[in-house]
Amino acid sequence: MGSRLKKIAILGSTGSIGRQTLEVVAAHPDRFQVVALAAGENLRLLAEQIGKFRPQMAALKDSTKRDKLRDMVPGGWASTGSLELLGGRQGLIEIVRHPEVDLVVVATAGAAGLEPTIAALREGKNVALANKEALVMAGEHVIAAARDHGASILPIDSEHSAIWQCLRGDGDDRGGEGGNSVARLILTASGGAFRDASPAELEHVTAADALRHPNWLMGKKVTIDSATLMNKGLEVIEAHWLFDAPFANIAIVIHRESIVHSMVEFVDGSVKAQLGPPDMRLPIQYALSYPDRLATSAFPKLDLTKLGRLTFEEPEMGRFPCLKLALQAGERGGTYPAVLSAADDVAVGLFLAGRIGFTEIAGLVARVLDRHQVVTHPSIEDILAADRWARGELLSSEVF
């Protein structure tokens, strides 16, 4: 990479991944420069980020709140210089297409990340991807955009980052050429907040209970998905596309300690594993600095002498119906994964709002999937339409 600053756009800068990405940038001011930030509802935090990182562009989900944001910037709006303030879906597209942007970090939640991801890849720009929905909903389109325009998808999820790192040196980074040496991809899962809870106990858990993840500090949606293991099912779909792996060759193991982030088993029986503390800043830094590794004292290091025992066990599929639904949707393909993702997003929101119980999440998602008329080879428009349909269907009186 040399001495040139890598210029970064962060979509979803006020979320958990966005905030930690900015911590990585702050730890390496000689390597990275923030040129664009985009956020949803947290105007105050976005204003603070603008004041600290001085981007050239910023985008708001709701463009009508521009004046409110201007009033919040520390030091006054004049201190931002010639900051260009954009809004809405088109604002994200303008950011990723801007010639100053070298790398796009997509850390937005939900379907909002799909179009800017594809737009960035079509510009030939590498995408550091934390948004699950882009690959879950439209993996074939996303991978084609990267391949056809010479861009790379750099995974930020700790599990996919681990597999990516394990594959380096054994075929290419996606497991393509030389990928016939890979027997299985093995995704690890902590098991979430209720990995030891009985079915009777799950009937009475609250959102506050579900948000107490034993190992990771994450956003609310992904923390609930971790508790249902929906998250792991979505990650299997992502891994299928990222590494060109058949679903039958992707395994899941429960690893309570969250130290081994994932593994690759090769045809000769060898297994590579990537280990590290449960800290998202490490895979974020790897994606940002790729193909380099950066030395830093700002983030924790793993002390093998203090680990104690590392455990691995198979998930009990009967206890995790959301995992089963995700794996089935991935295998069916077409618009099923988009419907799964959208229905889960709405169902988790209802649970967090106290309107349904934890164990009702899977049932609602299943009923929406059962009602869906699949489009086998969907366009992007078909996929976005399926997302909208699923959200409306779940909230209809007949389903909910």
N, C-alpha and C positions, 0 to 999 in steps of 0.2 A: 504493500500500500504506500510505502514511502512516507514522506513528511506531509503530503497533502491531506488536509482535513477531509474526512468523509462527511458529506452534507446530508442530513437526515430529516425526513418528515415523519412525525408521529401522529397517527390517527387514533384517537382515543387516549389523549395524553393525561386526562384526569382520572382514568381508571387505574386499577391495581398494576397492570402490566405497564401502562404508560408512565405512571409515577416511578416505577422501578427502572424503566428505560432511561428516564432523565437522571436517576441516581448514577447509572453507568456512565452516561455522558458527562456528568459533573466530575466523576472520578478520573476521566481521561480528556481534559479540555484540549490537549495537544493532538488528539486523534479525531474528535467528533465535533461537529457544529450543528446545532438545531436551526433549520431554516423554515420549518413550518410546524405548527401545532393545530390539532383539531379536537374539539370536545363537544359533549352533549349538554348536560344541564348544570354542571358545576362551574358557574361563571367565576366565582371568587377564586377558586384554585387555578383556573385557566388564566385569570388576570395576574396572579402571583407568578405563574410560569412564564408568562410574557415578560413580566418585569425582570425576571432573573435571567432568562435565556435569550431574550431579544431576537425572536425570529423575524424573518422577512414577511411571513404570511401566517394568518390564523383563521380558522373556520369554526363557525358555530352551527349546531344543529338547527337552531331557530334564529333565522337572520333578523327577526324583529327585535332581538335583544342586544343588538350591536351597541346602542347608546348606553345601555346598562353596563355592558362589559367595559366600555371606554371609561366610565366613571370609577371603575374599581381598580384600574391599573395603578400600582404603586408608582409614585413620582409624577402621575398625571399622564394623559394620553400623548402629550407632546414629547415625552421622554422616549416613546417607542420609535421615533423617527418616521420613516416612511412605511410603517407596517401596513400591509394590505389585509383588510378584514373581509372575509368571505362568509357565505352562508349556505346551509342546506346540502343536498346531495351533490349539486354541481360544484360547490366549494371544495369538496373532497376530490372530485375529478380534476379540478384546476390545480390543486396542490400536487397531486401525484404526477401530473404532466409537466409541471414547471421544470425548465431546463436546469435550474440550480440544484434540484433534488437528485442525489445519487442513490439513496436507499430509502425505501418506504417501510416503516414499521406499522403494520395493521393490527391494532389492539382494540378496535371497536368491537362492540357486542352485537350479535345477531346478524341478520341479513344485510345490514348497512355496510358491512365490510366487503361484500361480494363484488360490487361494481368497481369500487376503487382498486381492489386487488387486481382484477383483470385489466383495468385501464393502465395501471402501473406496469404490469408485465408486458402489455402490448406496446409500451414505450421502450421496452428493452431494459427496464429497471429491476434490480433485485428487490424482492419483497421479504422482509423478516416478518413471518406470519404467526400471530398469536390468535387470530380470529378463527375459531373452529368451523363456523358456518360456511365459509367460502369453499373449503374442500368437501365438507359433508354434503352441502347442497349441490355443488356444481364442480366436483373434482375433475371430471373429464374436461370441462371447459377451461378450468384454471391451469391444469397441467399442459393442455394444448397451447394456451397463450404463452406460457413460459417456454415451451419447446420451440414454438414457431418464431419467437422473437428473441431468442438467445438470452433469456433472463433466467434467474435462479430463484427458487423458493427456499428460504432459509428458516427452518422451523424453530420457533421459540418455546413451544411446550417442552417441558423437561424430558418427557418420554421420547418424543420424536427427535429432539436434539441429541439424546443419548444414542438412539439408533443411528442417526446421521454420523455421529462421531465414531461409533463402532464400525461402520461401513467404510470409512475412509481408509484407503489402503487395501481394501478387498473389493475390487470393482470400482465403479464410479460412485459418487455421493448418493445417488438415488438407488443404487443396487441394480442398475441396468446392465451395461456391459460388464461382464464378470459376475453379474448377480446370480448366475446359476450355481455359485458356490454357497449361496445362502439357503439353509434349510428352513429356519423359522425366525420370525421376529417375536420377541417376548416382551410385552408391555407389563410393567409393574403397576400395581394399584395399592394405595394405603388401606383401602376398605372404608374410608370415610368415618364420619362421627359415630355411626351405628353398627360397626363391623361385628360387635359382640352382643347387640341387642336382640331380644327374642321378638317373634312376631307380635306377641301381646304388648310388649313395650313400645313397639313402633306405632301402635295405634294411638298413642298419647303423646308423642314427641311434639315439640313446638319448633317454630322457626329458629328461636334462640338456641335450642339444643342442637339443631342441624348445622348451625353456623359455627359451632365449636369444633373445627377440624383439628385432629390430634397432631398434625405435623406442619401443615402449610398455612400461610397467610395469603388468602386469595379473595377475589370478588365474591359477592353473595351468590350469584347464579351458579358459578362453577363449583362453589363449596356445596351447594345443595345437590348438584349433579354428581359430585364426588360421593355424597352420602347414599344416593340411589344407584351408583355405578353407571348411570347414563353417560357420565363423562368418559368412562373407559370404553363404552361402546362407540361413542363418537370418535374417540382416538383410534379405534380399530379402523373405522372408515377412512380417517385421515391417513393412517399408515398405509392402507391399501393403495391410495393414490400417490402419496409422496414417494413410496419406495417400490411401486409396481409389484406389489406382493399379493398373491391370492389370499382370499379371506381364510381359507383352510390352513394357511401357513403363518397365521398371526395368532399367538397365544396370549393369555392373560394370567398373571399370577398375583395373588395378594402378598404384598411385602410391607408389613406394618411399619417398618422403620423409615421408609422413604429415603434410603441411602443409595441403593441400586436403582437408577432411574429408568433403565430398560436394558435389554440384552439382545444379542444376535447369536443364533446358533448356526454353525456352518456345517456343510455336508460331511466333513470329516469328524464331527462330534465336538469340535472346539466351540467354546462359548466366550464371546467378548461381552463385558459389562462396563457401563460407565457409572462411576460412583461420585457422589458429592453431597454436601449438606443440602437439606431441603430449602433452597434459597433460589428464587427465580432469577435473581440478578446474574447468576452464573451462566445459564443458557442464553439469557438476553445478551450478555457481553460477547459470548461466542458467536452469536448470529451477527452482531454489529461489527465485530472485528474480523470475521472470516475473510480471507483464509489464514489470518494471523491469530495467535493467542497472545493476549495481553497480560502482563504481570500486574498484580494489584494487591495492595494490603488493605483495601477498603472493605472487602467482603470476606466471609468466614472461610476457613480451610478445614478440610476433613482430617481428623486425628484418628487413625486406624486403631491406635491402642486404647481408645476410649469407647469404641463402638459396642463392645460386648457381642451379643448374638444377633445374627441376621436371619430372619425367618421367611419362608416362602410356602404358600399353600394355594390350592386351587379355589377359585370362587365358587360358592354354593349358588348355582343358577336359580334355584327355587327361592332364595332369599332376595334376589335382585332382578325382579321382572323387567325393570327398565333396561338393564344390560341385554337381556334376551330380545327385547323389542328393537334395540339399536342394531344388534347383530343381524336380525332378520331383515330389517329395512336396508341395511348395507348390502346384503346378499341379493335382495330383490331389485335394488337399483332404481333407475328411472327417477320419478319424482317422490318416491317413498322417503328417501333420506331428508329431503326438504320439508316434507310434512312432519316427519318425526321431530326434526329440530325446532320447527315453529310451534308445534303442539307442546313440546316440552318447555319451551320458553314461556308460553302462556301459563301452563300448569304450575310451573315453579313460581311464577309471579303470584298466582292465586294462593299458593301455599304460604309464601312470604307475607301476603296480606292477611293471612288468617282465615281465608274463605274456604279452604279445603284442608283435609288432613294429609299428612306425609304419605300414607299408603294409598291415597287416592290419585297421586300423580300418575302412576303407571296405568291405572284403569282409564283415565281420561285420554292419555296419549294413545292407548290401544284402540279406544272407540273411534277416535279420529282417523287412525290408520285404516281401520276396517271400512270406513265410509269412503275412503279415497279411491277415485278412478285414476289409476296410474297412467302417466305419459311415459312410454318406455324409452324414447330417445328425445329428451326435452331440450328445447332451446333455453337460453337465459330467461327469456320472457315467460316460458312455461314454468320454469323453476320459481321465479318471483311470484307468478300467479298462484302456484301451489302453496307457497309460503303464506300469501294473503288469505287463501281459501282456508287453510288449516287454522289460522288464528281466528277467523270469523266462525268457523264450524265449532271450535272448542267452546266458544263463548255463547253459542246458540242455546236456546232453551232445551233442545232435544238431547244435547250431549252433556251440558253442564247444569 
